[in-house]
Amino acid sequence: MLIKFEEISRDIDTLPEEAQILLLDFIQLLKKRYPQAESENHSQKKSLYEKFDEIGLIGSCSLKENLSTTYKEALFNTLNPKYDHR
């Protein structure tokens, strides 16, 4: 079934205010009855950090805490021995 949100929106706009309030109440009732739909939307809004942490990529390697300031030294010390044979 194809949901036509624009058509639904126009239909809602034509309803009297009392009917629109009832519709909002009904939507709240549906959200309580089907909470998984809301939690699915929340999972789509997770940050990249949360997604990486969830699949185990956060903390998957061991590095110095101050890597942001010592990355050149870390790369030199790691890559030189690895590719020194060239």
Buried (B, 14 or more C-beta within 10 A) or exposed (E): EEEEEEEEEEEEEEEEEEEEEEEEEEEEEEEEEEEEEEEEEEEEEEEEEEEBEEEEEEEEEEEEEEEEEEEEEEEEEEEEEEEEEE
